[in-house]
Amino acid sequence: MESIVNKELVFSYFAGNCSAFQKKLIANWALEKSNEELFFQWLCEWERQNVQYPVDIEAGISRHLAWKESLSNAQKPMDSSFPSYSLGSMFWRKSGAVACAVIGILFFGWLFQDYLLYTTHTTSYGEIRNITLPDESKVTLNANSQLIIPRFTFWQDQRKVHVRGEANFEVVHTIDHRRFVVKTDDNLEVEVLGTEFNVYSRPSGNRVVLKRGKILLNYTVNQQQKTIEMKPGQLAELNSKGEVQLNQNVDVQQHTDWQYHRFVFEDLTFRQVGERLNDVFGSRIQFEEEELANQLISGSFRALDAGELLELLAESGNFQYRKEGNDFVIRQLKK
């Protein structure tokens, strides 16, 4: 049986022209998970078609404060009889109520526009999450990261998502060969059809590692658009000048083992290892000696938190550590 809730009825609801029964009917319909996306899509469409006057919030607050001040200075009326209403006052009361409703809808749309337009997956420190996209592509999101997915435009022209932090993608190939695009905050853009790759985008750097398939890497240098085609086993890094450096035949597993809570270090300084712990667990590492911070570390270690990883490193290292809150202080062992 076809639902009696349709686009025309929902638009009337947004305009404030529905009966109490219709409002209840729409509310129950919108609570169903299968209707949630459509409800938000119609809301965005209605707001685009019914652009309101801009609201001057500061001026409104000033008027409200002035009105409160006038009330405090005014004398209270002696007559406590019921107030009388004229036709004019009733008109202005109704107009005010309509204006408040319009402002409320406008403010709701502005305040929650990111929520309405995007689905955002956020991981906390130490958390790894598996996500299935609308096209059945698989994403593994590393700790302290975000994956932002358009609610209504994911399938338009191209499949596009945004990553902050680190994520591993297994992209499915579509019948119509629709592109899949991953963007980062530094305007690095990975374009694929169907493949598996890893994207790292943090303050410490940006890099892409290709495990299988083929991808195009789009970036801008000196306002010029450039594109690099990557092959399996290659690693592309974005340097401080905005240029991409391509490394051949890297160990892909070294850059994707984080999905299994494994850390792989190859001639990284202890300071760089500390930066990695800060990215993943939110723990800052302080060194009492500069020599220790520059010590090189190599190896593969499985750990669920920063303390566990430092304990593993300390077993074969010449240092000891102490915990201060969520942070750690590292010092060399005395000979």
C-alpha positions as CSV (number, residue, x, y, z in Angstrom):
1,M,0.0,0.0,0.0
2,E,1.4,3.4,-1.1
3,S,2.3,5.8,1.7
4,I,0.0,8.9,2.0
5,V,3.0,10.9,3.0
6,N,4.4,12.5,-0.1
7,K,6.6,15.4,-1.2
8,E,3.7,17.8,-1.5
9,L,2.4,17.0,2.0
10,V,5.9,17.3,3.6
11,F,6.5,20.7,1.8
12,S,3.2,21.9,3.4
13,Y,4.5,20.7,6.8
14,F,7.7,22.8,6.3
15,A,5.5,25.8,5.4
16,G,3.4,25.4,8.6
17,N,0.2,24.5,6.7
18,C,-0.6,21.0,8.1
19,S,-3.2,19.9,10.5
20,A,-2.3,18.3,13.9
21,F,-3.2,14.9,12.4
22,Q,-1.0,15.4,9.3
23,K,1.9,16.6,11.6
24,K,1.7,13.4,13.6
25,L,1.5,11.3,10.5
26,I,4.6,13.0,9.0
27,A,6.5,12.7,12.4
28,N,5.8,8.9,12.5
29,W,6.8,8.5,8.9
30,A,10.1,10.5,9.4
31,L,11.1,8.4,12.4
32,E,11.4,5.3,10.1
33,K,15.0,4.7,9.1
34,S,14.2,4.1,5.5
35,N,12.6,7.6,5.2
36,E,15.2,9.6,7.0
37,E,17.4,10.4,4.0
38,L,14.4,11.4,1.9
39,F,13.1,13.7,4.6
40,F,16.4,15.6,4.9
41,Q,16.6,15.7,1.1
42,W,13.1,17.3,0.8
43,L,14.0,19.7,3.6
44,C,17.1,20.9,1.8
45,E,15.1,21.3,-1.5
46,W,12.4,23.2,0.3
47,E,14.9,25.6,1.9
48,R,16.5,26.3,-1.5
49,Q,13.1,27.1,-3.1
50,N,12.0,29.2,-0.1
51,V,14.9,31.5,0.5
52,Q,14.2,33.8,3.5
53,Y,15.5,37.2,4.4
54,P,18.9,37.1,6.2
55,V,18.6,37.3,10.0
56,D,20.6,40.0,11.8
57,I,21.2,38.1,15.1
58,E,23.2,40.9,16.8
59,A,20.4,43.4,16.1
60,G,17.8,41.0,17.3
61,I,19.7,40.5,20.6
62,S,20.0,44.2,21.0
63,R,16.3,44.8,20.5
64,H,15.5,42.0,23.0
65,L,17.8,43.5,25.7
66,A,16.2,46.9,25.1
67,W,12.8,45.4,25.4
68,K,13.7,43.8,28.7
69,E,15.1,47.0,30.0
70,S,11.9,48.9,29.1
71,L,9.9,46.2,31.0
72,S,12.0,46.6,34.2
73,N,11.5,50.4,34.1
74,A,7.8,50.3,33.4
75,Q,5.3,50.5,36.2
76,K,3.1,47.4,36.8
77,P,-0.6,48.0,35.9
78,M,-3.0,48.2,38.9
79,D,-5.8,46.6,37.0
80,S,-5.6,42.8,37.1
81,S,-8.7,42.2,34.8
82,F,-8.4,40.1,31.7
83,P,-6.7,42.0,28.8
84,S,-8.7,42.9,25.7
85,Y,-7.6,42.3,22.2
86,S,-8.2,44.3,19.1
87,L,-8.3,42.9,15.5
88,G,-5.0,44.7,14.8
89,S,-3.2,43.2,17.8
90,M,-4.4,39.7,16.9
91,F,-3.1,40.2,13.3
92,W,0.4,41.3,14.6
93,R,0.5,38.4,17.1
94,K,-0.2,35.9,14.3
95,S,2.3,37.6,12.0
96,G,4.9,37.4,14.7
97,A,4.2,33.7,15.2
98,V,4.7,33.0,11.5
99,A,7.9,35.1,11.5
100,C,9.2,33.1,14.4
101,A,8.4,29.8,12.7
102,V,10.2,31.0,9.5
103,I,13.3,32.2,11.5
104,G,13.3,28.9,13.4
105,I,13.4,26.8,10.2
106,L,16.1,29.1,8.7
107,F,18.2,28.9,11.8
108,F,17.7,25.1,12.0
109,G,18.9,24.7,8.4
110,W,21.9,26.9,9.0
111,L,22.9,25.3,12.3
112,F,22.6,21.7,11.1
113,Q,23.5,22.1,7.4
114,D,26.6,19.9,7.8
115,Y,24.5,17.2,9.5
116,L,21.8,17.4,6.8
117,L,24.2,17.3,3.9
118,Y,26.9,14.9,5.1
119,T,27.3,11.7,7.1
120,T,30.5,12.0,9.2
121,H,32.2,9.0,10.8
122,T,34.7,10.0,13.5
123,T,37.1,7.7,15.4
124,S,38.5,8.5,18.8
125,Y,42.1,7.9,19.9
126,G,43.0,4.2,19.8
127,E,39.8,3.3,17.8
128,I,39.7,1.6,14.4
129,R,36.4,1.4,12.6
130,N,35.1,-0.5,9.5
131,I,32.6,1.3,7.3
132,T,30.6,0.2,4.3
133,L,29.8,2.9,1.8
134,P,26.5,3.2,-0.2
135,D,28.2,1.5,-3.2
136,E,29.4,-1.4,-1.0
137,S,33.0,-0.1,-1.0
138,K,34.9,-0.8,2.2
139,V,36.7,1.7,4.4
140,T,38.8,1.1,7.4
141,L,39.2,4.3,9.4
142,N,42.2,4.7,11.6
143,A,42.2,6.3,15.1
144,N,41.7,10.1,15.4
145,S,40.3,10.3,11.9
146,Q,37.2,11.5,10.0
147,L,35.4,10.2,6.9
148,I,32.9,12.6,5.5
149,I,30.3,11.2,3.0
150,P,27.7,13.3,1.1
151,R,24.2,12.2,2.0
152,F,22.5,13.1,-1.3
153,T,25.3,13.6,-3.9
154,F,27.4,10.5,-3.4
155,W,26.1,9.0,-6.6
156,Q,26.0,12.2,-8.7
157,D,28.6,12.1,-11.5
158,Q,31.2,10.6,-9.2
159,R,31.5,9.0,-5.8
160,K,33.3,11.5,-3.6
161,V,34.3,11.3,0.1
162,H,36.6,13.4,2.3
163,V,39.3,12.1,4.7
164,R,41.0,13.7,7.7
165,G,43.5,11.4,9.3
166,E,44.1,8.0,7.8
167,A,41.9,5.4,6.0
168,N,42.3,2.3,3.9
169,F,39.9,1.9,0.9
170,E,38.7,-1.1,-1.0
171,V,36.7,0.4,-3.8
172,V,34.3,-1.6,-5.9
173,H,34.0,-1.1,-9.7
174,T,30.6,0.0,-11.0
175,I,29.0,-1.0,-14.2
176,D,29.0,2.5,-15.5
177,H,32.7,3.0,-14.6
178,R,31.8,5.8,-12.2
179,R,34.9,7.5,-10.6
180,F,35.6,7.3,-6.9
181,V,37.3,10.4,-5.5
182,V,39.0,10.8,-2.1
183,K,39.8,14.4,-1.1
184,T,42.0,15.7,1.8
185,D,42.2,19.1,3.5
186,D,45.4,19.9,1.5
187,N,43.6,19.6,-1.8
188,L,45.2,16.2,-2.6
189,E,42.7,14.2,-4.6
190,V,42.8,10.5,-5.3
191,E,40.8,9.3,-8.3
192,V,40.0,5.6,-8.8
193,L,37.7,3.2,-10.5
194,G,38.2,0.0,-8.5
195,T,41.2,-0.6,-6.3
196,E,42.7,-0.8,-2.8
197,F,44.8,2.0,-1.4
198,N,45.7,3.8,1.8
199,V,45.4,7.6,2.4
200,Y,47.3,9.4,5.1
201,S,46.5,13.0,5.7
202,R,47.6,14.5,9.0
203,P,49.6,17.6,10.1
204,S,52.8,15.6,9.9
205,G,52.3,14.9,6.2
206,N,50.3,13.5,3.3
207,R,50.9,10.2,1.5
208,V,49.0,7.7,-0.6
209,V,50.0,4.0,-1.0
210,L,48.5,1.8,-3.7
211,K,48.1,-1.9,-3.0
212,R,46.3,-3.0,-6.2
213,G,44.6,-1.5,-9.2
214,K,45.4,1.9,-10.6
215,I,44.7,5.5,-9.4
216,L,45.2,9.0,-10.5
217,L,46.6,11.5,-8.1
218,N,45.4,15.1,-8.7
219,Y,47.1,18.1,-6.9
220,T,47.9,21.7,-7.5
221,V,51.4,23.4,-7.6
222,N,51.7,27.1,-8.2
223,Q,48.1,27.3,-9.3
224,Q,48.7,24.6,-11.9
225,Q,46.7,21.3,-11.9
226,K,48.9,18.2,-12.1
227,T,48.1,14.5,-12.3
228,I,50.2,11.4,-11.6
229,E,49.2,7.9,-12.4
230,M,50.1,5.4,-9.7
231,K,50.8,1.7,-10.0
232,P,50.6,-1.0,-7.3
233,G,53.6,-0.9,-4.8
234,Q,54.1,2.9,-5.3
235,L,54.0,5.5,-2.5
236,A,53.3,9.2,-3.3
237,E,54.2,11.9,-0.7
238,L,53.2,15.5,-0.7
239,N,56.2,17.7,0.3
240,S,56.2,21.1,2.0
241,K,56.2,22.8,-1.5
242,G,53.0,21.0,-2.5
243,E,54.8,18.8,-4.9
244,V,54.3,15.0,-5.1
245,Q,57.3,12.7,-4.8
246,L,56.7,9.1,-6.1
247,N,58.6,6.2,-4.5
248,Q,58.8,2.9,-6.2
249,N,58.3,-0.7,-4.8
250,V,57.6,0.1,-1.2
251,D,56.4,-2.4,1.4
252,V,52.7,-1.7,1.2
253,Q,52.0,-3.9,4.2
254,Q,54.1,-1.5,6.3
255,H,51.6,1.3,5.6
256,T,48.4,-0.8,6.1
257,D,49.1,-3.0,9.1
258,W,47.7,-0.3,11.4
259,Q,44.3,-2.0,10.6
260,Y,45.4,-4.9,12.8
261,H,46.8,-2.6,15.6
262,R,50.4,-3.2,14.3
263,F,53.0,-0.5,14.1
264,V,55.8,-1.0,11.5
265,F,58.8,1.3,11.8
266,E,61.7,1.4,9.4
267,D,64.6,3.7,10.5
268,L,62.3,6.2,12.1
269,T,63.6,8.5,14.8
270,F,62.2,8.1,18.3
271,R,60.7,11.6,17.8
272,Q,58.9,10.5,14.7
273,V,57.6,7.4,16.6
274,G,56.3,9.8,19.3
275,E,54.5,11.8,16.6
276,R,52.8,8.6,15.4
277,L,51.7,7.8,19.0
278,N,50.3,11.3,19.3
279,D,48.3,10.9,16.0
280,V,46.8,7.5,17.0
281,F,46.5,7.7,20.8
282,G,46.6,11.4,21.6
283,S,49.6,10.9,23.9
284,R,52.4,13.4,23.7
285,I,56.0,12.1,24.1
286,Q,58.6,14.4,25.7
287,F,62.3,13.6,25.6
288,E,64.7,14.7,28.4
289,E,67.7,14.1,26.0
290,E,67.9,15.2,22.4
291,E,70.2,12.3,21.6
292,L,67.4,9.9,22.6
293,A,64.9,11.7,20.4
294,N,67.1,11.2,17.4
295,Q,67.7,7.5,18.0
296,L,66.6,5.3,15.1
297,I,63.9,2.7,15.6
298,S,63.0,-0.3,13.4
299,G,60.7,-3.2,13.9
300,S,57.1,-4.4,14.0
301,F,55.1,-4.1,17.2
302,R,51.4,-4.8,18.0
303,A,49.9,-2.6,20.7
304,L,46.5,-1.3,21.7
305,D,47.7,1.9,23.5
306,A,50.8,4.1,23.8
307,G,52.0,2.6,27.1
308,E,51.9,-0.9,25.6
309,L,54.0,0.2,22.6
310,L,56.6,2.0,24.8
311,E,56.8,-1.1,27.0
312,L,57.7,-3.2,24.0
313,L,60.3,-0.6,22.8
314,A,61.8,-0.3,26.3
315,E,62.5,-4.1,26.4
316,S,65.2,-3.7,23.8
317,G,66.0,0.0,24.3
318,N,68.2,2.0,26.6
319,F,65.5,4.2,28.1
320,Q,62.8,4.3,30.7
321,Y,59.6,6.3,30.8
322,R,57.0,7.6,33.2
323,K,53.4,8.5,32.6
324,E,52.1,12.0,33.3
325,G,48.3,12.0,32.7
326,N,47.9,10.8,29.1
327,D,51.4,11.8,28.1
328,F,54.9,10.2,28.6
329,V,58.3,11.5,29.5
330,I,61.3,9.5,28.1
331,R,64.8,9.5,29.6
332,Q,67.9,7.5,29.0
333,L,69.0,4.8,31.4
334,K,72.0,5.7,33.4
335,K,75.1,3.7,32.7
